[in-house]
Amino acid sequence: MQSAATQESIGESIRQIRERRGLTRYDLARAAGYSYELVRRIETGRCYPSVPSLIDICMALDTTPNDVLKGEGEAWKTRS
């Protein structure tokens, strides 16, 4: 049985995908329509993103919430 996504794993997945896309936190925040502070808090595992913010962030990163939550996004495929 797979464990649930944690704040840290969601944030880490978002961070890795963002970095692979060559974006800064400021770039992601602007593209998703959120503050730099919120993006920082999500990436560092200090808070969970709301469903709407996760969708917006994923759209800005050209990935899916499913990929982020399951840790199966592009960033995780390189970890083997």
C-alpha positions as CSV (number, residue, x, y, z in Angstrom):
1,M,0.0,0.0,0.0
2,Q,1.4,3.4,-0.9
3,S,1.7,6.1,1.7
4,A,-0.2,9.3,1.4
5,A,1.6,12.3,0.0
6,T,3.1,14.5,2.8
7,Q,3.6,18.2,2.8
8,E,7.3,17.6,2.3
9,S,6.9,15.2,-0.6
10,I,4.4,17.5,-2.4
11,G,6.6,20.5,-2.0
12,E,9.7,18.6,-3.0
13,S,8.0,17.3,-6.2
14,I,6.9,20.9,-7.1
15,R,10.4,22.2,-6.4
16,Q,12.1,19.6,-8.6
17,I,9.7,20.1,-11.5
18,R,10.0,23.9,-11.2
19,E,13.8,23.6,-11.3
20,R,13.7,21.3,-14.3
21,R,11.6,23.8,-16.1
22,G,14.3,26.5,-15.3
23,L,11.9,28.6,-13.3
24,T,12.5,30.5,-10.1
25,R,10.0,30.6,-7.3
26,Y,9.2,34.2,-8.4
27,D,8.5,32.9,-11.9
28,L,6.2,30.1,-10.6
29,A,4.4,32.4,-8.3
30,R,3.7,34.9,-11.0
31,A,2.6,32.3,-13.6
32,A,0.3,30.6,-11.1
33,G,-1.1,33.8,-9.7
34,Y,0.2,33.4,-6.1
35,S,2.7,35.1,-3.8
36,Y,6.3,34.1,-3.6
37,E,5.7,33.4,0.1
38,L,3.0,30.8,-0.6
39,V,5.1,29.0,-3.2
40,R,8.1,29.0,-0.7
41,R,5.9,27.6,2.1
42,I,4.5,24.9,-0.1
43,E,8.0,23.9,-1.5
44,T,9.5,23.7,2.0
45,G,6.7,21.6,3.3
46,R,5.4,24.3,5.7
47,C,1.9,24.0,4.2
48,Y,-0.3,21.9,1.9
49,P,-1.5,23.7,-1.2
50,S,-5.3,24.0,-1.5
51,V,-6.8,22.0,-4.4
52,P,-7.3,25.2,-6.5
53,S,-3.7,26.4,-5.8
54,L,-2.3,22.9,-6.6
55,I,-4.1,22.9,-9.9
56,D,-2.9,26.4,-10.8
57,I,0.7,25.5,-9.8
58,C,0.5,22.4,-11.9
59,M,-0.9,24.3,-14.9
60,A,2.0,26.8,-14.6
61,L,4.5,23.9,-14.5
62,D,2.8,22.0,-17.3
63,T,2.3,18.9,-15.2
64,T,-0.7,17.3,-13.4
65,P,-1.8,17.2,-9.8
66,N,-1.7,13.4,-10.0
67,D,2.0,13.5,-10.9
68,V,2.8,15.8,-8.0
69,L,0.7,13.9,-5.5
70,K,1.9,10.4,-6.5
71,G,5.5,11.5,-6.9
72,E,5.5,10.2,-10.5
73,G,6.1,13.5,-12.3
74,E,9.1,14.1,-14.5
75,A,11.2,15.1,-11.6
76,W,10.7,11.8,-9.8
77,K,11.6,9.7,-12.9
78,T,15.2,10.8,-12.6
79,R,15.6,9.7,-9.0
80,S,16.2,5.9,-9.6
